[in-house]
Amino acid sequence: MAHVQHNSGENEWYTPPHFVESARLVMGSIDIDPASNDIAQTVVRAGQYFTKDTNGLAQKFVGNVWMNPPYSSKLISEFCIKLAFECVVGNVNQFITLTNNATETAWFRYLMSVSTAVCLPTKRIRFLAPDGTLGDSPLQGQCFCYRGSNARGFTDEFKKYGVILSVLTL
C-alpha cells in the first residue's frame, strides 16, 4: 500500500502566512477562498470565502482565487474539478492553489489542464494546526499551481520556494 494512503484524513491544516502573502503579491488580491473557515481567514483575508457550512462547491468562483482545499481524496477532487470548470466558463481571472503533487490522479490532471505554471517546492510544506502550532511534514510533497496573465510574477515570487515549470497544453 502506498504511504500516502496512510494519510490521517485531517482537513484542519492551514497555510503558513508567507505562502499566502506570496499569492497575494502575484495576484494583487484574493477575491475568493472557496475552501476556508474563520481561522484561515485571519491570514488569507479573502474578499469572500466559503466554509463547510456555506459549501464552496455550490458557489461560483469569481475573480482571483486562492485555494488550499481539504486533502481528503473526495474533497480535493471535487474542489479541483470545480475550479477547473470555473476557469473554463470564464469566471476565474487568476488562481493559486496549494495541493499535493498527485500527478497520478484525475483531479490533478484537471488542475494542470487549466494552469499556466506550477511550483514544485524543494521541501514538504509544514502546515499550521488550528492552534497556530507548526505541524509535522506531510506524507507527500505539495505544489502550487497558477493560472493567469502574470506567469512572470508567479515565477519571480515563487522561485524562492522551489522549481517553476511552465504548463503547456496542446
PLY file of the C-alpha trace (Angstrom):
ply
format ascii 1.0
element vertex 170
property float x
property float y
property float z
element edge 169
property int vertex1
property int vertex2
end_header
0.00 0.00 0.00
1.35 3.44 -0.93
2.39 5.53 2.07
0.02 8.38 1.10
-2.89 6.02 1.67
-1.98 6.16 5.37
-2.90 9.85 5.40
-4.65 10.88 8.62
-7.54 12.44 6.66
-7.34 15.51 8.88
-8.58 18.54 6.93
-7.88 21.26 9.50
-4.40 22.35 8.49
-3.59 25.90 7.46
-1.18 27.50 5.03
1.80 29.28 6.57
1.31 33.06 6.11
4.34 33.69 3.87
2.86 31.50 1.11
-0.47 33.35 1.25
1.36 36.70 1.10
3.27 35.49 -1.97
-0.03 34.56 -3.62
-1.47 37.99 -2.79
1.63 39.69 -4.28
1.29 37.75 -7.53
-2.47 38.17 -7.98
-2.84 41.63 -6.42
-5.78 40.46 -4.31
-7.55 37.34 -3.14
-11.19 37.69 -4.10
-12.39 34.17 -3.27
-11.23 31.42 -0.93
-13.69 28.61 -1.66
-12.49 26.08 0.95
-11.92 28.03 4.12
-13.05 28.91 7.62
-12.82 31.78 10.10
-9.42 30.68 11.45
-7.82 30.51 7.99
-9.23 33.93 7.13
-7.12 35.62 9.81
-4.27 35.03 7.32
-5.94 34.78 3.90
-8.28 37.78 4.24
-10.20 37.00 1.04
-12.90 39.36 -0.17
-15.30 36.42 0.11
-14.82 32.95 1.50
-16.85 29.80 1.81
-16.85 27.37 4.70
-18.09 23.85 5.22
-21.46 25.41 6.17
-21.67 27.73 3.13
-20.42 24.97 0.79
-17.89 26.41 -1.64
-18.65 23.62 -4.09
-22.14 25.08 -4.57
-20.85 28.64 -5.17
-19.34 30.47 -8.15
-15.59 31.10 -8.01
-15.13 34.58 -9.50
-12.02 36.74 -9.83
-8.72 35.87 -8.15
-8.92 32.58 -6.29
-6.69 31.26 -3.51
-7.40 27.62 -2.74
-5.88 25.21 -0.26
-8.61 22.56 -0.42
-9.27 19.82 2.11
-6.88 16.97 1.30
-9.28 14.06 1.72
-9.48 12.25 -1.63
-13.13 13.05 -2.30
-12.96 16.75 -1.37
-9.68 17.64 -3.05
-11.00 16.05 -6.23
-14.31 17.92 -6.07
-12.68 21.30 -5.37
-10.05 20.97 -8.12
-12.58 19.84 -10.72
-14.88 22.72 -9.68
-12.00 25.21 -10.04
-11.18 23.86 -13.50
-14.83 24.22 -14.50
-14.96 27.84 -13.25
-11.86 28.59 -15.35
-13.34 27.03 -18.48
-16.55 29.06 -18.17
-14.51 32.25 -17.71
-15.26 33.13 -14.08
-11.68 32.93 -12.77
-9.14 35.63 -13.63
-6.25 34.08 -11.72
-5.77 31.31 -9.20
-3.10 29.90 -6.98
-3.71 26.53 -5.40
-1.77 24.58 -2.82
-2.33 20.84 -3.21
-0.49 17.55 -3.09
1.57 16.88 -6.19
-0.61 13.90 -7.03
0.27 13.54 -10.69
-1.38 10.11 -10.91
-4.86 11.42 -10.11
-7.61 12.66 -12.42
-8.21 15.79 -10.32
-4.54 16.78 -10.66
-4.73 16.40 -14.44
-7.84 18.64 -14.49
-5.99 21.20 -12.41
-2.95 21.07 -14.70
-5.15 21.46 -17.78
-6.15 24.96 -16.66
-2.83 26.01 -15.08
-0.22 28.31 -16.57
2.68 27.44 -14.25
3.49 25.23 -11.29
5.96 25.49 -8.42
7.38 22.27 -7.00
8.70 23.20 -3.54
12.15 21.95 -2.58
10.76 20.58 0.67
7.42 19.46 2.06
5.33 22.26 3.49
4.72 22.13 7.21
1.16 23.32 7.67
-0.20 25.01 10.77
-2.60 23.34 13.18
-5.76 25.22 14.24
-3.97 26.44 17.37
-1.20 28.00 15.24
1.50 25.43 16.04
3.63 24.06 13.24
2.66 20.54 12.20
4.87 17.68 11.11
5.86 17.32 7.47
3.08 15.63 5.49
3.48 12.25 3.82
3.52 13.65 0.29
5.07 16.64 -1.43
2.99 19.63 -2.48
2.79 22.03 -5.37
1.46 25.49 -6.12
-0.45 25.84 -9.37
-1.02 29.19 -11.03
-3.33 30.38 -13.76
-3.38 33.89 -15.10
-1.58 36.52 -17.11
1.17 37.11 -14.54
3.25 33.96 -15.01
6.40 36.08 -14.79
5.28 37.46 -11.42
4.44 33.97 -10.21
7.86 32.74 -11.31
9.70 35.64 -9.70
7.85 35.28 -6.39
7.60 31.51 -6.06
11.08 30.52 -7.32
12.34 31.06 -3.76
10.21 28.06 -2.74
11.22 25.64 -5.49
11.39 24.81 -9.16
8.98 26.60 -11.53
7.61 24.85 -14.58
5.52 26.27 -17.40
2.47 24.21 -18.27
1.97 23.52 -21.96
-1.48 22.50 -23.05
-1.79 21.09 -26.53
0 1
1 2
2 3
3 4
4 5
5 6
6 7
7 8
8 9
9 10
10 11
11 12
12 13
13 14
14 15
15 16
16 17
17 18
18 19
19 20
20 21
21 22
22 23
23 24
24 25
25 26
26 27
27 28
28 29
29 30
30 31
31 32
32 33
33 34
34 35
35 36
36 37
37 38
38 39
39 40
40 41
41 42
42 43
43 44
44 45
45 46
46 47
47 48
48 49
49 50
50 51
51 52
52 53
53 54
54 55
55 56
56 57
57 58
58 59
59 60
60 61
61 62
62 63
63 64
64 65
65 66
66 67
67 68
68 69
69 70
70 71
71 72
72 73
73 74
74 75
75 76
76 77
77 78
78 79
79 80
80 81
81 82
82 83
83 84
84 85
85 86
86 87
87 88
88 89
89 90
90 91
91 92
92 93
93 94
94 95
95 96
96 97
97 98
98 99
99 100
100 101
101 102
102 103
103 104
104 105
105 106
106 107
107 108
108 109
109 110
110 111
111 112
112 113
113 114
114 115
115 116
116 117
117 118
118 119
119 120
120 121
121 122
122 123
123 124
124 125
125 126
126 127
127 128
128 129
129 130
130 131
131 132
132 133
133 134
134 135
135 136
136 137
137 138
138 139
139 140
140 141
141 142
142 143
143 144
144 145
145 146
146 147
147 148
148 149
149 150
150 151
151 152
152 153
153 154
154 155
155 156
156 157
157 158
158 159
159 160
160 161
161 162
162 163
163 164
164 165
165 166
166 167
167 168
168 169
